[in-house]
Amino acid sequence: MREIEGHQDGSSLRIGIVVATFNSVITDGLLTGALAGLEDCFVSDITVVRVPGALELPLAAQKLIASGMDAVVAVGAVIEGETDHYIHVATQTSGGLQRVALETGVPVTNAVLTVREVTHARERSLPGRANKGFEAALAAVATATALRDIG
């Protein structure tokens, strides 16, 4: 039996981070978390791309992958408002990120918060290991290393 599990040594990886600037109070915290996670995994080749909103994240992720990234971390915050816009943006962004990963074979981890309350987003973007950007960075490294080991 052959068993493959990703690991946290990302020293040989090139990782991209795409960040939506909309809701920057939240996304800046998620970006800080993602960078801390990549630092913990010894990733030094990092490219950060900022785009206006969550809907732009999949295209930016796709372009980063085309430039040679081994994984991409997508960072954003979609917070429910008074209209159905929240549902459409959240659904299309998540679906777009998943589609990019499946079409390219390169991990795209999702640190796009989809929450009903700003306080929920703030809690998930605070410094520490519970930061969703941090978690997505670790997942990106583990998935990229696992896929390399598959061959």
Sequence and secondary structure as in RCSB ss.txt:
>XXXX:A:sequence
MREIEGHQDGSSLRIGIVVATFNSVITDGLLTGALAGLEDCFVSDITVVRVPGALELPLAAQKLIASGMDAVVAV
GAVIEGETDHYIHVATQTSGGLQRVALETGVPVTNAVLTVREVTHARERSLPGRANKGFEAALAAVATATALRDI
G
>XXXX:A:secstr
       S  TT EEEEEEE TTHHHHHHHHHHHHHHHHHTT  EEEEEEESSGGGHHHHHHHHHHTT SEEEEE
EEEE  SSTHHHHHHHHHHHHHHHHHHHHTS EEEEEEEESSHHHHHHHHSSSTT HHHHHHHHHHHHHHHHHHH
 
